[in-house]
Amino acid sequence: MAKAMTTDELRDALDRLGITAEKLAEIIGTSPVTVRRWLMDPDKPTHRQVPPTAAKVIGWIIEGGRPKEWPPAPK
């Protein structure tokens, strides 16, 4: 099972990818409001934790789109 992603890890991922929260929402198929809630201060009542599945997909995007769990691409 994938581990959850912290707010700081998500901010770092957005910086590394050079994209906005809105663009990430579009890429992974969720609403911009959801991504903004993931980015909120964890002490805020409307904060939501990044689900493990979303964290895994974001990690795959950072890795170049091919999950490391997959076998090597054919040459």
Secondary structure, 3 states (H helix, E strand, C coil): CCCCECHHHHHHHHHHHCCCHHHHHHHHCCCHHHHHHHHCCCCCCCCCCECHHHHHHHHHHHCCCCCCCCCCCCC
